[in-house]
Amino acid sequence: VGAHEAGQAAVGIVAQLLDAAGNGVVGAPLAVLIVGMGPAMELHQAPELVDVDLRKIVEFHHPGRVDLLALQLFTGLALGAVYVLLAVGLSLIFGMLTVVNFAHGAFFMLGAYIGLVAAEKTGSFWLALLIAPIVVGAIGMLAERWLIRPLYGRGIDYPLLLTFGLAYMLVEGVRIVWGKAGLPFDTPEVLQGATNLGFADFPTYRLFV
């Protein structure tokens, strides 16, 4: 097959990829990669043999792609903020107490269940949002006073193993009290729906969190 026919065949393949991609989000990067690594090299080596400008095929306009990218970045930022919150608490405990708190995540889990119970008892999401951290903080203070403090000065392994076991105890305690299945929770009315960020609609509750 001559260079002309090979170039025409490559153009056809790229066009089919772009058509199959629909909005171009998935297929376009693959098509651009193929154009950049294959026929574009033929075009550079023998431009007079290929009479189709491949760049015109690749340079298609998809305004939704930018919005989708912005939404993905914002979603990652929102999720990353939660991870940063967890990591900051863990690092603060280690920095101040020199304790690797393996039960850190279990305490967060316990706070979610306590918040659920508080919301059911009080009927107020906002009041539960205030009660849950206070109760979990009090439990954490008791755990530090009666379990972790006696281990200060004995090396980092002792509180590490203790908090590792404490995490298992908290997880199993939650399973005993609330069961293994997830519990439903209604989003407050004021946080329901989505908020227009200019580039996409984002769940209001997740934006609040």
C-alpha positions, -999 to +999 in steps of 0.1 A: +000+000+000+014+034-010+019+063+014-012+081-001-035+051+006-020+046+041-027+083+049-062+080+036-068+049+057-055+065+088-078+095+082-107+071+080-098+054+112-095+087+131-128+099+117-145+067+129-129+071+164-142+106+167-177+096+155-177+067+180-165+090+208-198+109+207-188+140+227-151+133+222-144+129+260-132+093+257-123+088+221-106+121+213-074+116+233-069+082+217-075+096+183-051+125+189-025+100+201-029+080+169-027+110+147+004+123+166+023+090+165+013+076+132+000+095+102+015+128+114+050+111+110+041+102+074+029+137+068+062+151+081+083+127+060+063+130+027+038+159+029+032+159-008+018+124-007-010+131+018-035+156+005-057+157+037-048+180+066-052+157+096-051+187+120-085+198+107-100+165+117-086+166+152-093+203+158-130+198+166-149+219+191-165+204+222-175+231+247-187+205+272-152+190+275-139+221+294-169+220+317-164+183+324-128+188+332-136+217+356-162+195+373-138+166+377-112+190+391-137+205+416-150+171+426-114+159+433-109+191+453-140+186+474-131+150+481-094+159+487-106+184+513-122+156+533-090+135+531-069+166+542-092+170+572-085+134+582-048+137+576-045+170+595-061+155+626-039+124+624-007+145+620-017+168+649-022+139+672+012+125+662+029+158+665+015+168+699+014+133+716+038+113+695+011+087+690+002+070+658-035+069+663-048+039+642-082+045+657-085+079+640-107+068+612-128+047+636-135+078+657-147+096+626-170+067+618-183+067+654-190+104+650-212+097+619-234+072+639-236+095+669-246+124+646-273+101+631-287+092+665-286+129+676-305+139+644-331+113+651-336+123+687-335+161+683-350+162+648-324+188+638-295+182+615-277+213+627-280+204+663-267+170+656-238+186+637-229+203+670-235+174+693-215+147+674-180+163+676-185+172+712-195+136+721-167+120+701-142+145+715-152+135+750-148+098+742-114+106+727-103+125+758-114+095+780-094+071+757-063+093+759-066+097+797-072+061+807-057+041+778-030+061+760-015+083+787-001+053+808+019+043+777+038+075+773+075+070+774+073+033+766+081+037+729+059+044+699+049+007+694+028+005+725+002+032+717+003+021+681-008-014+690-033-001+715-050+022+691-050-005+665-069-028+689-091+002+699-101+007+662-112-029+660-133-025+692-150+006+679-158-010+645-172-041+661-191-021+687-208-001+659-217-034+641-232-047+673-253-016+680-262-004+645-257-035+624-236-041+593-259-025+567-258+012+560-284+034+576-304+059+555-302+096+562-322+123+546-304+153+535-317+186+551-341+204+528-318+235+526-289+213+514-309+193+488-306+198+451-276+212+432-258+245+430-248+260+397-211+267+398-210+283+364-194+254+346-216+226+360-242+217+387-227+203+419-247+187+448-253+213+474-247+189+503-213+178+490-205+215+485-214+222+521-193+193+534 
